[in-house]
Every structure is written in structure tokens, then in C-alpha cells.
Amino acid sequence: MARTGQPRRSRRPPARQSHPPARQPRIPTIPLVASSAFGGALPAERVAEAIGRGLQTGGWPPPDLCPLQIEREDEHGALLGELRALALDARIARARAIILACARLDEHTLAGSAVFEIATRARQSGVPACAITADNRLSPFDARLLDLQTILTAGSARSLAGAGRRLAALL
């Protein structure tokens, strides 16, 4: 104690940190819905919107909707060009999960399709992928090749919203 009864103050300045404190990695919270058309009555946009409504009803924030116009690769590389234009890799990196919606899943889905390409990119990025389809003809082995966590069946806008709500509970 100093003579005045006050505690003695240190003359040293406080130690400074040489680097900022480490930040906790941010866990993504937005699901990505990549959809193709379910026939003429349900274009890709309506499919994505219906699933998005279901996810929101299930408590998730509004998803990133990614309706696809091209479903299969052709000799001109149109599918890869569309995925590049949609900035798909960056969107996958920001996603909590990928929900793939296509009218039919079968063994032909495995080669040259948007579903195969997106599921592969999701797996490579460590992002879980699920699927919603009107007609699931994938064997369990083929579903495992795509690394799909869940496959739900839905064919109308109402059932797509219901499938989105069911997925909300699983994500």
C-alpha cells in the first residue's frame, strides 16, 4: 500500500494479445433445395417453393431455393454450365443440408444427371444430402452410392410441402 492508503498500482501496461481470439466456426443453418420439374403441372420453381414452405413450417429459416432447368448432361456441357452459373459450389458450402428434388430416381440417375452431380459435390463438401421424388426406383446400394441420408416420396405440391416438413424434423 502506498502512503495514502490506496493500493499500489502496477506501472506495467496490461499484456497485449499477439493475435485475436480464435472464433468458433459458424455452423450453417440454411438448407439448400435443388429441384427439377415434376412434370408440366409442377415446374422446378413450384417444387422448390413447396418444399421450402414445408421446411419453414417445420421450424427452419427460409431455404436457399435453386430450381434447375437442365436435368441431364449433354455433349455441350449445359448442365455443368448451369451449375457454374448458379454458383452451386459456394451455395453448397453455405448450406446446412442439400435437399434434391426430382420426379424420378432410378439407376439412370447415377450417370450424367443433376442429382448425381449435386449429390457428389455435397458429399465432397461434407454436406448431408436428402432426396424427395415422385418415383423412387433406386436400390439401397444406389442410394448409398449417392450418399443420400433419406429419400422421401411426394408427387403433388401439398405432399412436397409435407415432405419438407418431415425433413425439417430430420435435419
Secondary structure by P-SEA (a helix, b strand, c coil): cccccccccccccccccccccccccccccbbbbbbccccccccaaaaaaaaaaaaaaacccccbbbbbccccccccaaaaaaaaaaaaaaaaaaccbbbbbccccccccccccaaaaaaaaaaaacbbbbbbcccccccaaaaaaacccbbbbbccaaaaaaaaaaaaaac
